Amino acid sequence: MRTLAGTGHLLRLALRIDRLRLPVWVAVLALMPVGTAAQYQQLYPTDESLRIVSGVVSNPSLVALNGPLFGLSIGSLTAWKIGITELVLVALMSVLTVVRHTRAEEESGRAELLGATVVGRAAPVTAALLTVAIANAAIALLVAATLAGLGLPAAGALATGLAIGAAGLCFGAAAAVAAQFTRSARAATGIGLGVLGAAYLLRALGDTGPVALSWASPVGWALRMRPFAGERWWVLALFALATAACVTAAYVLLGRRDLAAGLLPERPGPAAAAPALAGPFALAWRLHRGILLGWVVAMALAGAVFGGAASSITDNLDANQNLVDMLSRLGGTDGILNGYLAAIFGITGLTVAAYSVQATLRLRAEETGGRLEALLATRTGRSRWLLSHLLIALLGTALLLAVAGAAAGVAYGAQVHDVGGQVPRMLADALVQLPAAWVLAGLGTALFGLAPRLTALTWAALVACVMVLELGALLGLSQWVLDLSPFAHVPHLPGDPFTATPLLWLLAVAAALVAGGLAGFRRRDIG
């Protein structure tokens, strides 16, 4: 077909562009399950230890966080522990990859140059989807092979790998649809991640309430393949149908828009700019406000869901000290409820850090898009421009943490009849994550100013922080490795005593990174 002409060449180009990025993603996502399973074989060698931990993780609050545990074996426990983390990361990889090779190419103007050659209209989307399919297939095969090589049942290992790979491909196809609606790669990425967030929340609500909600989410489908617990192979048909529907929709929508344009109409602006837009900060706010609003809504919903689930954390638990000890080994600190809340706010901090990275890297997008050079030709100085975007990123991060903490406090306080006491408490517990998130914003600023081509490594740093939080203690990593994550130095509130010293150090590191990035940006060439 003429519309697919040149797909093979674009596929090879995409694989060459991602020759370092994708292998790292594949290796990390393939090794996480087998590392978790190997550690669990040492932690829970007997059926009695497995029964104890299954009693803990069946608590509604932990089910809302990680999903249900469907079986009583090392394999099923591994699928429960690593499942959500794997699904979120593989979806993130797929969304970023598809948007990078579709909408980002159009936004930069490179797709138009390629389109002037013998390249069909649908070739870029097809090449991007094939790139994602290859990466997810590699992850699925490696996960299945490594888990089976560890001695776990082959059927469960295969189901685990296929669930992860199918979910990643499904979210990649959804990103291809999102890329048809907007002119901005950043907005398309935001839509794709919004779909992922909605799928996660639907799964959480369905696992603790009406189960139909879980069946409306690809994340819920992946968990309900039930690896190592009576595999449901027919669930793969749901992924196939959803992926096929998204791919078809992407092709249809592609044919209904112009190159470099989006289906969502852009409102024409007024003939003259309002006085409120006079200045770099006002411009930065206008550029960031849409994405920030979407994040605010998402964090309010997430805070309300997990705050509401906190009231049931002690349900179905008795005074058996073994259960309390086991929960502590899974991440608790001083008490069951405090351990759950500390884990929730730790995850919230990492999630909000994704916004911090996204907003900070808007600096690089403005430069590569050619808009920065024109702006700096006016009286706007480099420092004022950079600090205006960075201020939005830092204040936006604080706002999101505050919204998540307040929503959790309202939801939990309403159930225990203490809204006035719980809102300020959980607000403080959430905001304690702020300095760590700001360190990642500082890292993005430093890379932008000193090594702009390496700014994407800020995302790699965020993924590394996620891995340290989820698997660092479980895999027995050295303390110096754990300490590389800024979130490792945040007090685990509530539960642990509050200490301001590590937070002050984190703020100092963030400030030093920002200062270095600002100094480098003032001296380097643009473009």
C-alpha positions as CSV (number, residue, x, y, z in Angstrom):
1,M,0.0,0.0,0.0
2,R,1.2,3.5,-0.9
3,T,0.3,4.9,2.6
4,L,2.7,2.4,4.2
5,A,5.6,3.1,1.8
6,G,8.9,3.6,3.6
7,T,7.8,1.9,6.8
8,G,10.8,-0.4,6.9
9,H,13.2,2.5,6.5
10,L,11.5,4.5,9.3
11,L,11.5,1.5,11.5
12,R,15.2,1.1,11.1
13,L,15.6,4.8,11.8
14,A,13.5,4.6,15.0
15,L,15.5,1.7,16.2
16,R,18.7,3.5,15.5
17,I,17.5,6.6,17.3
18,D,16.5,4.5,20.3
19,R,19.5,2.1,20.1
20,L,20.5,3.1,23.7
21,R,17.2,4.1,25.2
22,L,15.1,1.0,24.4
23,P,17.7,-1.7,25.4
24,V,17.9,0.0,28.8
25,W,14.1,-0.1,29.2
26,V,14.0,-3.7,28.1
27,A,16.8,-4.8,30.4
28,V,15.3,-3.1,33.4
29,L,11.8,-4.3,32.9
30,A,12.9,-7.8,32.1
31,L,15.1,-8.2,35.2
32,M,12.8,-6.7,37.8
33,P,10.4,-9.7,38.0
34,V,13.2,-12.4,38.2
35,G,15.0,-10.3,40.8
36,T,11.9,-10.1,42.9
37,A,11.1,-13.8,42.6
38,A,14.6,-14.8,43.5
39,Q,14.5,-12.7,46.7
40,Y,11.0,-14.0,47.6
41,Q,12.3,-17.5,47.4
42,Q,14.7,-16.7,50.2
43,L,12.2,-14.6,52.3
44,Y,9.3,-17.1,52.2
45,P,10.7,-20.6,51.9
46,T,7.7,-22.4,53.5
47,D,4.0,-22.6,52.9
48,E,3.4,-21.2,56.4
49,S,5.3,-18.0,55.6
50,L,3.3,-17.6,52.3
51,R,0.0,-18.0,54.2
52,I,1.0,-15.3,56.6
53,V,2.0,-12.8,53.9
54,S,-1.2,-13.6,51.9
55,G,-3.3,-12.6,55.0
56,V,-1.5,-9.3,55.0
57,V,-1.7,-8.4,51.3
58,S,-5.4,-9.3,51.1
59,N,-6.2,-6.1,53.2
60,P,-8.4,-3.8,51.1
61,S,-6.0,-0.9,51.4
62,L,-3.1,-2.9,50.0
63,V,-5.4,-4.3,47.3
64,A,-6.2,-0.8,46.2
65,L,-2.5,-0.1,46.0
66,N,-1.1,-3.2,44.4
67,G,-4.1,-5.3,43.3
68,P,-5.4,-8.6,44.6
69,L,-3.3,-11.7,45.3
70,F,-4.8,-14.6,43.4
71,G,-2.7,-17.5,44.5
72,L,-0.4,-18.8,47.3
73,S,3.0,-19.4,45.7
74,I,6.2,-17.5,45.0
75,G,5.1,-16.9,41.5
76,S,1.8,-15.4,42.4
77,L,3.4,-13.3,45.1
78,T,5.9,-12.0,42.6
79,A,3.2,-11.1,40.1
80,W,1.4,-9.3,42.9
81,K,4.4,-7.3,44.1
82,I,5.9,-6.4,40.8
83,G,2.8,-6.3,38.6
84,I,1.6,-2.7,39.0
85,T,5.2,-1.3,38.9
86,E,5.9,-3.3,35.7
87,L,2.6,-2.3,34.1
88,V,3.1,1.4,34.8
89,L,6.7,1.5,33.6
90,V,6.0,-0.5,30.4
91,A,3.1,1.8,29.6
92,L,5.3,4.8,30.2
93,M,7.9,3.4,27.9
94,S,5.4,2.7,25.2
95,V,3.7,6.1,25.4
96,L,6.9,8.1,25.3
97,T,8.3,6.0,22.4
98,V,5.2,6.3,20.2
99,V,4.8,10.1,20.8
100,R,8.5,10.6,20.2
101,H,8.4,9.0,16.8
102,T,5.1,10.5,15.7
103,R,3.9,13.8,17.1
104,A,7.3,15.0,18.2
105,E,8.6,14.4,14.6
106,E,5.8,16.4,13.2
107,E,6.2,19.2,15.7
108,S,9.9,19.5,14.9
109,G,9.3,19.6,11.1
110,R,11.3,16.5,10.4
111,A,8.2,14.5,9.4
112,E,7.4,17.0,6.7
113,L,10.8,16.7,5.2
114,L,10.5,12.9,5.3
115,G,7.1,13.2,3.7
116,A,8.6,14.9,0.7
117,T,10.4,11.6,-0.1
118,V,8.9,8.2,-0.8
119,V,7.2,7.9,2.5
120,G,3.5,7.0,2.9
121,R,1.2,9.0,5.1
122,A,0.7,6.1,7.6
123,A,4.4,5.0,7.6
124,P,5.5,7.0,10.7
125,V,2.7,5.8,12.9
126,T,3.2,2.2,11.7
127,A,7.0,2.4,12.3
128,A,6.4,3.8,15.8
129,L,3.9,1.0,16.6
130,L,6.3,-1.6,15.3
131,T,9.1,-0.2,17.4
132,V,6.9,-0.5,20.5
133,A,5.8,-4.0,19.5
134,I,9.4,-5.2,19.2
135,A,10.3,-3.7,22.6
136,N,7.3,-5.2,24.3
137,A,7.8,-8.6,22.7
138,A,11.4,-8.6,23.9
139,I,10.3,-7.8,27.4
140,A,7.6,-10.5,27.4
141,L,10.0,-13.2,26.1
142,L,12.7,-12.2,28.6
143,V,10.4,-12.1,31.6
144,A,8.9,-15.5,30.7
145,A,12.3,-17.1,30.1
146,T,14.0,-15.7,33.2
147,L,11.1,-16.7,35.5
148,A,10.9,-20.2,34.0
149,G,14.7,-20.5,34.4
150,L,14.3,-19.7,38.1
151,G,12.2,-22.8,38.4
152,L,8.7,-21.3,38.5
153,P,5.9,-22.9,36.4
154,A,6.4,-22.2,32.7
155,A,2.7,-21.4,32.2
156,G,2.7,-18.7,34.9
157,A,6.0,-17.3,33.6
158,L,4.6,-17.0,30.1
159,A,1.3,-15.5,31.4
160,T,3.3,-12.9,33.3
161,G,5.4,-11.9,30.3
162,L,2.5,-11.8,27.9
163,A,0.4,-9.7,30.3
164,I,3.2,-7.1,30.6
165,G,3.9,-7.0,26.9
166,A,0.2,-6.9,25.9
167,A,-0.5,-4.0,28.3
168,G,2.5,-2.1,27.0
169,L,1.4,-2.5,23.4
170,C,-2.2,-1.5,24.3
171,F,-1.0,1.8,25.9
172,G,1.3,2.4,22.9
173,A,-1.7,2.1,20.6
174,A,-3.6,4.5,22.8
175,A,-0.7,7.0,22.5
176,A,-0.9,6.7,18.7
177,V,-4.5,7.9,19.0
178,A,-3.6,10.7,21.4
179,A,-1.0,11.9,18.9
180,Q,-3.7,12.7,16.4
181,F,-5.5,15.2,18.6
182,T,-2.9,17.8,19.5
183,R,-0.1,19.7,17.8
184,S,2.2,19.3,20.8
185,A,4.1,16.2,21.7
186,R,4.0,17.4,25.4
187,A,0.2,17.5,25.2
188,A,0.0,14.1,23.5
189,T,2.2,12.6,26.2
190,G,0.0,14.2,28.8
191,I,-3.1,12.6,27.3
192,G,-1.4,9.2,27.1
193,L,-0.3,9.4,30.7
194,G,-3.8,10.6,31.7
195,V,-5.2,7.4,30.1
196,L,-2.7,5.4,32.2
197,G,-3.7,7.2,35.3
198,A,-7.4,6.7,34.7
199,A,-6.8,3.0,34.0
200,Y,-4.9,2.6,37.3
201,L,-7.7,4.4,39.3
202,L,-10.4,2.3,37.7
203,R,-8.4,-0.8,38.6
204,A,-8.0,0.4,42.2
205,L,-11.7,1.2,42.5
206,G,-12.7,-2.1,41.0
207,D,-10.5,-4.2,43.1
208,T,-12.0,-2.7,46.3
209,G,-15.5,-2.1,45.0
210,P,-17.5,-3.0,41.9
211,V,-15.3,-5.5,40.1
212,A,-16.7,-4.3,36.7
213,L,-14.5,-1.2,37.0
214,S,-11.4,-3.4,37.0
215,W,-12.6,-5.1,33.8
216,A,-12.9,-1.6,32.2
217,S,-9.1,-1.1,32.7
218,P,-6.2,-2.7,30.8
219,V,-4.3,-2.6,34.0
220,G,-7.1,-4.7,35.6
221,W,-7.0,-7.1,32.6
222,A,-3.3,-7.7,33.1
223,L,-3.7,-8.6,36.8
224,R,-6.7,-10.8,36.0
225,M,-4.8,-13.0,33.7
226,R,-3.9,-14.6,37.0
227,P,-0.3,-15.7,36.4
228,F,0.6,-18.7,38.6
229,A,-3.0,-18.9,39.8
230,G,-5.0,-20.6,37.1
231,E,-4.1,-18.6,34.0
232,R,-6.9,-17.0,32.0
233,W,-5.5,-17.0,28.5
234,W,-8.7,-15.6,27.0
235,V,-7.9,-12.2,28.6
236,L,-5.3,-11.7,25.8
237,A,-8.3,-11.4,23.5
238,L,-9.3,-8.2,25.3
239,F,-5.9,-6.7,24.8
240,A,-6.0,-7.7,21.1
241,L,-9.4,-6.1,20.6
242,A,-8.4,-2.9,22.4
243,T,-5.1,-2.6,20.6
244,A,-6.7,-3.2,17.2
245,A,-9.4,-0.7,17.9
246,C,-6.9,2.0,18.9
247,V,-4.7,1.3,15.9
248,T,-7.7,1.5,13.6
249,A,-8.8,4.7,15.2
250,A,-5.3,6.2,14.9
251,Y,-5.2,5.4,11.1
252,V,-8.7,6.8,10.6
253,L,-8.0,10.0,12.5
254,L,-4.6,10.4,10.7
255,G,-6.5,10.6,7.4
256,R,-8.7,13.4,8.7
257,R,-6.1,15.9,9.6
258,D,-3.3,17.8,8.0
259,L,0.4,17.1,8.6
260,A,1.6,18.8,11.8
261,A,-2.0,19.7,12.7
262,G,-4.2,18.2,15.4
263,L,-7.8,17.3,15.4
264,L,-8.6,19.5,18.4
265,P,-9.1,23.0,17.0
266,E,-6.9,25.8,18.3
267,R,-8.8,28.8,19.3
268,P,-7.7,32.0,17.5
269,G,-6.2,34.5,19.9
270,P,-7.1,38.2,20.2
271,A,-5.6,40.7,17.8
272,A,-3.5,42.2,20.7
273,A,-2.1,40.4,23.7
274,A,-3.5,41.2,27.1
275,P,-1.4,43.2,29.5
276,A,-1.3,40.1,31.8
277,L,0.9,38.4,29.1
278,A,3.6,41.1,29.3
279,G,6.6,39.2,30.6
280,P,8.2,35.7,30.5
281,F,6.5,34.5,33.6
282,A,3.0,35.2,32.2
283,L,4.0,33.4,29.0
284,A,5.3,30.4,30.9
285,W,2.1,30.2,32.9
286,R,0.0,30.2,29.8
287,L,2.1,27.4,28.3
288,H,2.0,25.3,31.4
289,R,-1.5,25.9,32.8
290,G,-3.4,23.2,30.7
291,I,-1.1,20.4,31.7
292,L,-1.0,21.5,35.3
293,L,-4.8,21.6,35.5
294,G,-5.0,18.0,34.3
295,W,-2.4,16.9,36.9
296,V,-4.4,18.7,39.6
297,V,-7.6,16.8,38.8
298,A,-5.6,13.5,38.6
299,M,-3.9,14.0,42.0
300,A,-7.2,15.0,43.7
301,L,-8.8,11.8,42.5
302,A,-5.8,9.7,43.5
303,G,-5.6,11.3,46.9
304,A,-9.3,10.7,47.5
305,V,-9.2,7.1,46.5
306,F,-6.2,6.1,48.6
307,G,-7.2,8.3,51.5
308,G,-10.6,6.7,51.5
309,A,-9.0,3.2,51.5
310,A,-6.9,4.0,54.5
311,S,-9.7,3.5,57.0
312,S,-9.9,-0.2,56.1
313,I,-6.2,-0.9,56.7
314,T,-6.8,-2.7,60.0
315,D,-9.7,-4.7,58.7
316,N,-9.3,-8.5,58.7
317,L,-6.2,-8.3,60.8
318,D,-6.0,-9.6,64.3
319,A,-3.4,-9.2,67.0
320,N,-1.1,-11.7,65.5
321,Q,2.4,-10.2,65.7
322,N,3.6,-12.2,62.7
323,L,1.2,-10.3,60.5
324,V,2.4,-6.9,61.8
325,D,6.0,-8.0,61.3
326,M,5.3,-9.2,57.8
327,L,3.7,-5.9,56.8
328,S,6.7,-4.1,58.2
329,R,9.0,-6.2,55.9
330,L,6.8,-5.1,53.0
331,G,7.5,-1.4,53.7
332,G,5.7,-0.4,56.9
333,T,7.4,1.6,59.7
334,D,5.6,2.3,63.0
335,G,2.2,0.7,62.7
336,I,0.0,-0.7,60.0
337,L,-1.9,2.5,59.2
338,N,1.2,4.7,59.3
339,G,3.1,2.2,57.1
340,Y,0.3,2.3,54.5
341,L,0.1,6.1,54.5
342,A,3.9,6.4,54.3
343,A,4.0,4.1,51.3
344,I,1.1,6.0,49.7
345,F,2.8,9.4,50.1
346,G,6.1,8.0,48.9
347,I,4.4,6.9,45.7
348,T,2.6,10.2,45.5
349,G,5.9,12.0,45.7
350,L,7.4,10.0,42.8
351,T,4.3,10.5,40.7
352,V,4.3,14.2,41.2
353,A,8.0,14.2,40.4
354,A,7.0,13.1,36.9
355,Y,5.2,16.4,36.5
356,S,8.2,18.2,37.8
357,V,10.4,16.6,35.2
358,Q,7.8,17.1,32.5
359,A,7.5,20.8,33.3
360,T,11.2,21.4,33.6
361,L,12.0,19.7,30.3
362,R,9.6,22.2,28.6
363,L,12.7,24.3,28.6
364,R,14.4,22.0,26.1
365,A,11.2,21.7,24.0
366,E,11.0,25.5,23.6
367,E,14.6,25.5,22.4
368,T,14.4,22.6,20.0
369,G,11.1,24.0,18.6
370,G,12.9,27.2,17.6
371,R,10.7,29.4,19.8
372,L,13.4,30.3,22.3
373,E,15.8,32.0,19.8
374,A,13.1,34.3,18.6
375,L,12.1,35.1,22.2
376,L,15.6,35.9,23.3
377,A,15.9,38.3,20.3
378,T,13.7,40.6,22.3
379,R,14.5,42.3,25.6
380,T,13.9,39.0,27.5
381,G,17.0,37.8,29.2
382,R,18.1,34.2,29.5
383,S,17.9,34.0,33.2
384,R,14.5,35.5,33.4
385,W,13.2,33.1,30.8
386,L,14.6,30.0,32.4
387,L,13.5,31.0,35.9
388,S,10.0,31.7,34.8
389,H,9.5,28.2,33.5
390,L,11.3,26.7,36.5
391,L,9.2,28.7,38.9
392,I,6.0,27.2,37.4
393,A,7.5,23.7,37.7
394,L,8.5,24.1,41.3
395,L,5.2,25.8,42.4
396,G,3.2,23.3,40.4
397,T,4.9,20.4,42.1
398,A,4.1,21.9,45.5
399,L,0.5,22.5,44.4
400,L,0.0,18.9,43.3
401,L,1.4,17.5,46.5
402,A,-0.8,19.8,48.5
403,V,-3.9,18.8,46.5
404,A,-3.1,15.0,46.9
405,G,-2.5,15.4,50.7
406,A,-5.6,17.5,51.2
407,A,-7.8,15.1,49.2
408,A,-6.5,12.2,51.2
409,G,-7.1,14.0,54.4
410,V,-10.7,14.9,53.5
411,A,-11.5,11.3,52.3
412,Y,-10.0,9.6,55.4
413,G,-11.1,12.3,57.8
414,A,-14.7,12.0,56.6
415,Q,-14.7,8.3,57.5
416,V,-13.2,8.7,61.0
417,H,-15.1,11.9,61.6
418,D,-12.0,14.1,62.0
419,V,-11.6,16.1,58.8
420,G,-10.2,19.1,60.6
421,G,-7.5,17.0,62.2
422,Q,-6.6,14.8,59.3
423,V,-6.4,17.4,56.5
424,P,-3.4,19.4,58.0
425,R,-1.8,16.1,59.1
426,M,-1.8,14.5,55.6
427,L,-1.1,17.8,53.9
428,A,2.2,17.9,55.9
429,D,2.9,14.2,55.2
430,A,2.5,14.9,51.4
431,L,4.5,18.1,51.3
432,V,7.5,16.5,53.0
433,Q,8.2,14.8,49.6
434,L,8.6,18.2,47.9
435,P,12.4,18.7,48.3
436,A,13.1,15.3,46.7
437,A,10.9,16.1,43.7
438,W,12.7,19.5,43.4
439,V,16.0,17.7,43.2
440,L,14.8,16.0,40.0
441,A,13.7,19.4,38.7
442,G,17.1,20.7,39.5
443,L,18.8,17.8,37.7
444,G,16.7,18.6,34.6
445,T,17.7,22.3,34.8
446,A,21.4,21.4,35.2
447,L,21.3,19.0,32.2
448,F,19.5,21.7,30.1
449,G,22.1,24.3,30.9
450,L,25.2,22.2,30.8
451,A,24.5,19.2,28.5
452,P,21.2,20.0,26.7
453,R,21.2,16.8,24.5
454,L,21.2,14.7,27.7
455,T,18.1,16.2,29.3
456,A,16.1,13.0,28.6
457,L,18.3,11.4,31.3
458,T,16.1,13.2,33.9
459,W,13.4,10.6,33.0
460,A,15.9,7.8,33.6
461,A,16.7,9.3,37.0
462,L,13.0,9.2,37.9
463,V,12.7,5.6,36.8
464,A,15.7,4.7,38.9
465,C,14.1,6.3,41.9
466,V,11.0,4.3,41.3
467,M,13.0,1.1,41.2
468,V,14.8,2.0,44.4
469,L,11.6,2.6,46.2
470,E,9.9,-0.5,45.0
471,L,12.7,-3.0,44.9
472,G,15.8,-1.5,46.7
473,A,15.3,-3.1,50.1
474,L,13.8,-6.3,48.6
475,L,16.8,-6.9,46.4
476,G,19.3,-6.1,49.1
477,L,21.0,-3.3,47.3
478,S,23.9,-1.6,49.1
479,Q,23.0,1.4,51.2
480,W,25.1,3.8,49.0
481,V,23.0,2.8,46.0
482,L,19.7,3.4,47.9
483,D,21.1,6.8,49.0
484,L,21.5,7.9,45.4
485,S,17.7,8.4,45.3
486,P,16.6,11.8,46.8
487,F,13.4,10.1,48.1
488,A,15.5,7.8,50.2
489,H,16.3,10.7,52.5
490,V,12.7,11.9,53.0
491,P,11.3,11.1,56.5
492,H,8.6,8.4,56.2
493,L,5.7,10.3,57.5
494,P,3.5,9.5,59.3
495,G,5.2,7.1,61.6
496,D,8.9,8.1,61.7
497,P,10.0,11.2,63.6
498,F,10.3,14.3,61.5
499,T,13.8,15.6,60.9
500,A,14.5,18.7,58.9
501,T,18.2,18.1,58.3
502,P,17.8,15.8,55.3
503,L,15.2,18.1,53.7
504,L,17.5,21.0,54.0
505,W,20.3,19.1,52.3
506,L,17.9,18.1,49.5
507,L,17.0,21.8,49.1
508,A,20.6,22.7,49.0
509,V,21.3,20.0,46.3
510,A,18.4,21.3,44.2
511,A,19.5,24.9,44.5
512,A,23.1,23.9,43.5
513,L,21.8,22.0,40.4
514,V,19.6,24.9,39.4
515,A,22.5,27.4,39.9
516,G,24.8,25.2,37.7
517,G,22.2,24.9,35.0
518,L,21.5,28.6,35.0
519,A,25.3,29.4,34.8
520,G,25.7,26.9,31.9
521,F,22.7,28.2,30.0
522,R,23.9,31.8,30.2
523,R,27.2,30.8,28.5
524,R,26.3,28.2,25.9
525,D,24.9,28.6,22.4
526,I,21.2,28.3,21.6
527,G,20.1,25.5,19.4
